[in-house]
Amino acid sequence: MDKEQMLKDLEKEVFPLGDENTAYADYFNGTSYLHMLTTKPFGIGNVTFEPGCRNHWHIHHCGGQILLVTGGNGWYQEWGKPAQKLHTGDVVNIPPEVKHWHGATKDSWFSHLAIGVPAEGAFNEWLEEVNDLEYEKLDV
């Protein structure tokens, strides 16, 4: 599917695509889009990844994160474990202090709601990129 068709399909989605995610571009391989649905009492953002886009390894200290997959196909991987393929309707509960990454498969757009679990002193630590060779080995 080409980008133009995918953007038309995304217009039918429940949540807006948002703008290109330039604020966090340094922590992504590829292009992503972000539309914050709310920031209070905690953050919920609609994050959309172009095919092949993924974020870097990162850790949510104190609060953790919940992902609600709203469209496309993606990956979630915890450090030292195999990657899990994600589909529309999947829910990922990421405990605090777990090193992980998530993003689109090579051939599909991917959208999820990212919910920051509130906790005193919570912050996100961005780490190294996901290795291109390891990512390319993942099945589509």
N, CA, C and O of each residue as an XYZ file, in Angstrom:
560
protein
N       0.844     -1.175      0.000
C       0.000      0.000      0.000
C       0.892      1.241      0.000
O       1.850      1.318      0.769
N       0.581      2.204     -0.853
C       1.409      3.401     -0.900
C       0.997      4.401      0.184
O      -0.059      4.269      0.802
N       1.842      5.384      0.396
C       1.633      6.346      1.479
C       0.333      7.120      1.298
O      -0.395      7.335      2.267
N       0.035      7.537      0.084
C      -1.180      8.318     -0.165
C      -2.433      7.520      0.213
O      -3.337      8.052      0.857
N      -2.485      6.253     -0.185
C      -3.637      5.414      0.154
C      -3.726      5.195      1.652
O      -4.816      5.228      2.221
N      -2.594      4.972      2.291
C      -2.607      4.754      3.733
C      -3.098      5.994      4.465
O      -3.861      5.882      5.424
N      -2.670      7.177      4.027
C      -3.127      8.410      4.663
C      -4.634      8.577      4.495
O      -5.303      9.058      5.410
N      -5.182      8.188      3.341
C      -6.633      8.227      3.149
C      -7.322      7.267      4.108
O      -8.349      7.597      4.700
N      -6.747      6.072      4.256
C      -7.322      5.095      5.172
C      -7.256      5.583      6.614
O      -8.183      5.353      7.391
N      -6.163      6.257      6.978
C      -6.015      6.759      8.339
C      -7.038      7.842      8.659
O      -7.399      8.029      9.821
N      -7.508      8.556      7.638
C      -8.530      9.582      7.866
C      -9.813      8.962      8.415
O     -10.617      9.657      9.036
N     -10.013      7.667      8.194
C     -11.196      6.960      8.687
C     -11.010      6.484     10.122
O     -11.963      6.009     10.738
N      -9.814      6.600     10.659
C      -9.524      6.121     12.006
C     -10.270      6.959     13.046
O     -10.688      8.083     12.769
N     -10.426      6.403     14.223
C     -11.135      7.067     15.306
C     -10.380      8.302     15.788
O     -10.991      9.332     16.069
N      -9.044      8.202     15.885
C      -8.235      9.295     16.414
C      -7.434      9.941     15.301
O      -6.995      9.255     14.378
N      -7.234     11.264     15.373
C      -6.468     11.955     14.325
C      -5.022     11.476     14.225
O      -4.412     11.079     15.218
N      -4.486     11.523     12.999
C      -3.096     11.150     12.739
C      -2.133     12.051     13.496
O      -1.150     11.572     14.062
N      -2.399     13.315     13.511
C      -1.503     14.258     14.163
C      -0.413     14.722     13.221
O      -0.418     14.403     12.032
N       0.513     15.473     13.764
C       1.616     16.031     12.991
C       2.807     15.090     13.028
O       2.898     14.202     13.876
N       3.722     15.307     12.081
C       4.953     14.536     12.117
C       5.603     14.740     13.480
O       5.669     15.860     13.984
N       6.074     13.663     14.061
C       6.583     13.645     15.429
C       8.017     14.180     15.497
O       8.950     13.439     15.806
N       8.177     15.452     15.210
C       9.519     16.043     15.192
C      10.113     16.202     16.593
O      11.333     16.191     16.752
N       9.260     16.347     17.604
C       9.761     16.539     18.971
C      10.553     15.324     19.458
O      11.479     15.467     20.256
N      10.190     14.123     18.979
C      10.864     12.901     19.408
C      11.588     12.208     18.257
O      11.970     11.044     18.380
N      11.778     12.899     17.159
C      12.385     12.294     15.960
C      13.764     11.693     16.238
O      14.149     10.717     15.594
N      14.503     12.255     17.178
C      15.831     11.730     17.505
C      15.772     10.332     18.120
O      16.792      9.647     18.197
N      14.584      9.906     18.560
C      14.427      8.624     19.232
C      13.669      7.599     18.387
O      13.215      6.576     18.899
N      13.536      7.883     17.092
C      12.841      6.993     16.166
C      13.709      6.745     14.940
O      14.426      7.638     14.489
N      13.643      5.537     14.406
C      14.180      5.232     13.076
C      12.980      5.283     12.149
O      12.082      4.448     12.259
N      12.946      6.237     11.249
C      11.798      6.403     10.365
C      10.904      7.531     10.836
O      11.234      8.260     11.772
N       9.768      7.661     10.172
C       8.849      8.764     10.436
C       7.652      8.283     11.243
O       7.042      7.258     10.939
N       7.332      9.053     12.280
C       6.155      8.784     13.092
C       5.338     10.067     13.210
O       5.812     11.162     12.908
N       4.103      9.898     13.656
C       3.170     11.016     13.810
C       2.598     10.936     15.220
O       2.411      9.846     15.760
N       2.318     12.105     15.817
C       1.837     12.146     17.193
C       0.666     13.108     17.308
O       0.725     14.247     16.845
N      -0.395     12.625     17.932
C      -1.532     13.474     18.297
C      -1.842     13.203     19.763
O      -2.333     12.129     20.111
N      -1.558     14.172     20.615
C      -1.855     14.015     22.035
C      -3.360     14.180     22.241
O      -3.944     15.199     21.873
N      -3.970     13.162     22.833
C      -5.401     13.212     23.118
C      -5.658     13.970     24.408
O      -6.647     14.694     24.528
N      -4.761     13.800     25.375
C      -4.840     14.530     26.636
C      -3.478     14.470     27.322
O      -2.685     13.559     27.085
N      -3.227     15.451     28.170
C      -2.006     15.448     28.975
C      -2.317     15.446     30.472
O      -1.414     15.324     31.299
N      -3.607     15.583     30.817
C      -3.995     15.628     32.232
C      -5.171     14.707     32.457
O      -6.092     14.716     31.641
N      -5.200     13.925     33.497
C      -4.221     13.873     34.580
C      -2.956     13.105     34.202
O      -1.986     13.095     34.960
N      -2.964     12.450     33.013
C      -1.770     11.774     32.515
C      -1.835     11.790     30.994
O      -2.886     12.057     30.412
N      -0.708     11.505     30.357
C      -0.622     11.603     28.908
C      -1.178     10.390     28.176
O      -0.893      9.244     28.525
N      -1.988     10.675     27.141
C      -2.438      9.654     26.210
C      -2.219     10.219     24.812
O      -2.819     11.227     24.436
N      -1.350      9.557     24.047
C      -1.044     10.032     22.707
C      -1.334      8.968     21.664
O      -1.068      7.787     21.883
N      -1.882      9.389     20.526
C      -2.036      8.507     19.376
C      -0.737      8.597     18.587
O      -0.404      9.652     18.047
N      -0.004      7.488     18.523
C       1.271      7.448     17.810
C       1.084      6.555     16.586
O       0.611      5.424     16.699
N       1.461      7.072     15.419
C       1.357      6.321     14.168
C       2.747      6.230     13.557
O       3.465      7.225     13.456
N       3.115      5.013     13.150
C       4.427      4.718     12.586
C       4.273      4.371     11.110
O       3.411      3.566     10.756
N       5.089      4.959     10.247
C       5.139      4.525      8.857
C       5.772      3.135      8.813
O       6.471      2.754      9.752
N       5.541      2.366      7.737
C       6.161      1.041      7.646
C       7.676      1.122      7.893
O       8.369      1.977      7.342
N       8.161      0.212      8.735
C       9.588      0.170      9.059
C      10.012      1.101     10.175
O      11.139      0.994     10.658
N       9.153      2.007     10.602
C       9.502      2.944     11.673
C       9.387      2.252     13.022
O       8.458      1.483     13.268
N      10.344      2.540     13.885
C      10.301      2.037     15.256
C      11.048      3.012     16.151
O      11.926      3.754     15.711
N      10.664      2.982     17.437
C      11.381      3.845     18.364
C      12.607      3.110     18.897
O      12.764      1.905     18.702
N      13.452      3.847     19.560
C      14.662      3.277     20.148
C      14.293      2.497     21.408
O      13.189      2.625     21.937
N      15.226      1.700     21.866
C      15.072      1.056     23.161
C      14.856      2.152     24.198
O      15.490      3.205     24.128
N      13.985      1.919     25.141
C      13.757      2.904     26.190
C      13.182      2.232     27.425
O      12.731      1.087     27.384
N      13.211      2.981     28.531
C      12.713      2.508     29.823
C      11.820      3.591     30.411
O      12.185      4.766     30.437
N      10.654      3.184     30.880
C       9.765      4.081     31.624
C      10.035      3.831     33.104
O       9.666      2.793     33.655
N      10.674      4.789     33.720
C      11.004      4.647     35.130
C       9.803      5.045     35.987
O       9.136      6.042     35.713
N       9.545      4.284     36.987
C       8.489      4.472     37.993
C       7.102      4.089     37.479
O       6.476      3.202     38.058
N       6.598      4.715     36.424
C       5.192      4.540     36.061
C       4.838      3.490     35.040
O       3.724      2.967     35.084
N       5.711      3.153     34.134
C       5.380      2.208     33.083
C       4.550      2.833     31.958
O       4.408      4.053     31.880
N       4.007      1.978     31.091
C       3.267      2.437     29.922
C       2.283      1.344     29.496
O       2.530      0.156     29.701
N       1.173      1.765     28.905
C       0.208      0.853     28.318
C       0.047      1.240     26.858
O      -0.108      2.418     26.539
N       0.084      0.245     25.963
C      -0.153      0.461     24.537
C      -1.464     -0.212     24.165
O      -1.679     -1.380     24.488
N      -2.344      0.524     23.486
C      -3.589     -0.006     22.954
C      -3.487      0.089     21.437
O      -3.533      1.188     20.885
N      -3.351     -1.036     20.761
C      -3.139     -1.046     19.317
C      -4.456     -0.743     18.607
O      -5.451     -1.444     18.798
N      -4.451      0.315     17.782
C      -5.670      0.757     17.106
C      -5.658      0.505     15.606
O      -6.695      0.636     14.956
N      -4.497      0.142     15.035
C      -4.466     -0.119     13.604
C      -3.130     -0.652     13.130
O      -2.085     -0.372     13.716
N      -3.184     -1.432     12.048
C      -1.978     -1.932     11.407
C      -1.327     -3.077     12.157
O      -1.933     -3.712     13.020
N      -0.067     -3.323     11.802
C       0.719     -4.394     12.405
C       2.033     -3.828     12.915
O       2.666     -2.999     12.262
N       2.431     -4.288     14.088
C       3.658     -3.770     14.667
C       4.392     -4.817     15.477
O       4.043     -5.997     15.481
N       5.420     -4.346     16.163
C       6.267     -5.182     17.008
C       6.404     -4.545     18.382
O       6.378     -3.323     18.530
N       6.550     -5.413     19.388
C       6.927     -5.004     20.730
C       7.981     -6.000     21.191
O       7.820     -7.210     21.032
N       9.063     -5.477     21.764
C      10.104     -6.370     22.249
C      10.684     -5.854     23.546
O      10.992     -4.670     23.683
N      10.827     -6.769     24.502
C      11.535     -6.487     25.737
C      12.957     -7.001     25.616
O      13.205     -8.005     24.948
N      13.875     -6.325     26.250
C      15.296     -6.689     26.214
C      15.468     -8.150     26.629
O      14.957     -8.577     27.665
N      16.197     -8.913     25.804
C      16.488    -10.305     26.115
C      15.378    -11.282     25.774
O      15.511    -12.477     26.039
N      14.282    -10.800     25.189
C      13.153    -11.665     24.821
C      12.869    -11.512     23.328
O      13.250    -10.509     22.725
N      12.197    -12.505     22.726
C      11.845    -12.377     21.309
C      10.783    -11.297     21.095
O       9.986    -11.016     21.990
N      10.778    -10.699     19.912
C       9.777     -9.691     19.560
C       8.412    -10.348     19.430
O       8.301    -11.491     18.987
N       7.366     -9.608     19.823
C       5.987    -10.057     19.702
C       5.296     -9.244     18.627
O       5.374     -8.015     18.640
N       4.623     -9.899     17.699
C       3.885     -9.195     16.667
C       2.582     -8.670     17.263
O       1.904     -9.372     18.014
N       2.240     -7.430     16.920
C       1.041     -6.781     17.440
C       0.054     -6.509     16.315
O       0.439     -6.204     15.186
N      -1.234     -6.627     16.651
C      -2.329     -6.405     15.708
C      -3.384     -5.516     16.365
O      -3.389     -5.342     17.584
N      -4.269     -4.959     15.554
C      -5.356     -4.140     16.056
C      -6.091     -4.873     17.181
O      -6.470     -6.036     17.040
N      -6.284     -4.172     18.291
C      -6.977     -4.736     19.439
C      -6.066     -5.273     20.520
O      -6.526     -5.537     21.631
N      -4.780     -5.444     20.227
C      -3.847     -5.932     21.242
C      -3.590     -4.859     22.301
O      -3.635     -3.662     22.020
N      -3.325     -5.309     23.505
C      -2.984     -4.440     24.628
C      -1.653     -4.911     25.189
O      -1.462     -6.102     25.433
N      -0.731     -3.973     25.395
C       0.569     -4.288     25.974
C       0.716     -3.482     27.260
O       0.661     -2.252     27.239
N       0.901     -4.173     28.365
C       1.121     -3.532     29.656
C       2.616     -3.608     29.948
O       3.145     -4.686     30.217
N       3.291     -2.472     29.895
C       4.743     -2.425     30.071
C       5.045     -1.950     31.495
O       4.831     -0.783     31.823
N       5.535     -2.846     32.325
C       5.847     -2.444     33.697
C       6.992     -1.431     33.731
O       7.776     -1.340     32.787
N       7.082     -0.682     34.812
C       8.213      0.229     34.950
C       9.522     -0.553     34.969
O       9.561     -1.715     35.372
N      10.574      0.094     34.533
C      11.949     -0.423     34.559
C      12.223     -1.524     33.544
O      13.244     -2.204     33.650
N      11.340     -1.724     32.558
C      11.540     -2.746     31.530
C      12.055     -2.076     30.251
O      11.381     -1.223     29.673
N      13.242     -2.466     29.823
C      13.825     -1.946     28.588
C      13.090     -2.579     27.400
O      12.968     -3.802     27.330
N      12.603     -1.756     26.470
C      11.779     -2.254     25.377
C      11.774     -1.282     24.196
O      12.298     -0.172     24.292
N      11.182     -1.710     23.090
C      10.911     -0.849     21.937
C       9.614     -1.327     21.291
O       9.150     -2.437     21.551
N       9.030     -0.463     20.437
C       7.850     -0.843     19.679
C       7.826     -0.045     18.390
O       8.387      1.049     18.314
N       7.171     -0.597     17.374
C       7.085      0.090     16.089
C       6.389     -0.768     15.053
O       5.870     -1.843     15.356
N       6.389     -0.272     13.822
C       5.680     -0.913     12.715
C       6.463     -2.091     12.149
O       7.682     -2.177     12.296
N       5.732     -2.997     11.498
C       6.395     -4.020     10.699
C       6.940     -3.334      9.450
O       6.648     -2.166      9.193
N       7.730     -4.071      8.682
C       8.348     -3.497      7.478
C       7.326     -3.132      6.411
O       7.574     -2.245      5.594
N       6.165     -3.817      6.411
C       5.211     -3.639      5.322
C       3.864     -3.076      5.757
O       2.904     -3.134      4.989
N       3.769     -2.531      6.972
C       2.477     -2.038      7.447
C       2.648     -0.772      8.271
O       3.629     -0.610      8.996
N       1.681      0.113      8.146
C       1.569      1.210      9.084
C       1.120      0.616     10.411
O       0.601     -0.499     10.460
N       1.326      1.375     11.491
C       1.005      0.874     12.820
C       0.608      2.056     13.696
O       1.312      3.064     13.745
N      -0.523      1.928     14.388
C      -0.979      2.979     15.305
C      -1.301      2.383     16.660
O      -1.843      1.282     16.756
N      -0.963      3.120     17.706
C      -1.365      2.729     19.053
C      -1.580      3.966     19.906
O      -1.015      5.030     19.653
N      -2.404      3.795     20.914
C      -2.508      4.810     21.945
C      -1.452      4.475     22.975
O      -1.391      3.349     23.470
N      -0.625      5.443     23.296
C       0.421      5.288     24.309
C      -0.050      6.018     25.568
O      -0.270      7.229     25.556
N      -0.196      5.264     26.636
C      -0.679      5.811     27.895
C       0.455      5.751     28.912
O       0.935      4.672     29.261
N       0.869      6.905     29.375
C       1.884      6.964     30.422
C       1.240      6.724     31.776
O       0.389      7.501     32.209
N       1.642      5.650     32.446
C       1.076      5.331     33.765
C       1.630      6.331     34.773
O       2.844      6.424     34.957
N       0.744      7.077     35.424
C       1.234      8.099     36.351
C       1.883      7.511     37.599
O       1.410      6.528     38.170
N       2.954      8.129     37.993
C       3.652      7.748     39.222
C       4.563      8.904     39.627
O       5.065      9.644     38.780
N       4.761      9.040     40.896
C       5.652     10.090     41.374
C       7.059      9.835     40.861
O       7.587      8.732     41.004
N       7.667     10.854     40.261
C       9.027     10.758     39.761
C       9.165     10.026     38.435
O      10.281      9.710     38.024
N       8.053      9.749     37.754
C       8.111      9.006     36.488
C       8.836      9.808     35.407
O       8.646     11.018     35.281
N       9.665      9.116     34.633
C      10.325      9.718     33.480
C      10.729      8.623     32.518
O      10.778      7.445     32.872
N      11.015      9.028     31.309
C      11.375      8.107     30.238
C      12.858      8.261     29.927
O      13.348      9.379     29.766
N      13.564      7.158     29.842
C      14.985      7.173     29.482
C      15.150      6.543     28.099
O      14.864      5.362     27.903
N      15.618      7.359     27.138
C      15.847      6.869     25.772
C      17.246      6.286     25.674
O      18.206      6.848     26.202
N      17.351      5.150     24.991
C      18.611      4.426     24.902
C      19.012      4.252     23.434
O      18.684      5.092     22.596
N      19.715      3.169     23.127
C      20.262      2.964     21.777
C      19.176      2.609     20.760
O      18.077      2.187     21.119
N      19.514      2.790     19.486
C      18.629      2.408     18.396
C      18.444      0.898     18.367
O      19.297      0.145     18.835
N      17.324      0.472     17.814
C      17.114     -0.946     17.537
C      18.028     -1.304     16.377
O      18.001     -0.644     15.339
N      18.827     -2.331     16.542
C      19.788     -2.756     15.534
C      19.086     -3.081     14.214
O      18.164     -3.896     14.191
N      19.517     -2.445     13.109
C      18.903     -2.676     11.799
C      18.945     -4.147     11.393
O      17.970     -4.665     10.846
N      20.054     -4.820     11.652
C      20.165     -6.235     11.277
C      19.163     -7.106     12.022
O      18.562     -8.004     11.433
N      18.981     -6.844     13.319
C      18.012     -7.603     14.098
C      16.579     -7.299     13.648
O      15.744     -8.199     13.558
N      16.306     -6.027     13.370
C      14.961     -5.653     12.917
C      14.645     -6.331     11.574
O      13.541     -6.838     11.378
N      15.599     -6.336     10.672
C      15.376     -6.930      9.347
C      15.115     -8.438      9.419
O      14.504     -9.000      8.510
N      15.570     -9.095     10.487
C      15.347    -10.521     10.647
C      13.920    -10.856     11.083
O      13.489    -12.003     10.964
N      13.183     -9.857     11.589
C      11.832    -10.121     12.072
C      10.919    -10.494     10.902
O      10.996     -9.893      9.830
N      10.071    -11.470     11.111
C       9.107    -11.880     10.078
C       8.066    -10.785      9.914
O       7.694    -10.109     10.873
N       7.606    -10.624      8.686
C       6.485     -9.699      8.442
C       5.238    -10.477      8.616
O       4.144     -9.932      8.467
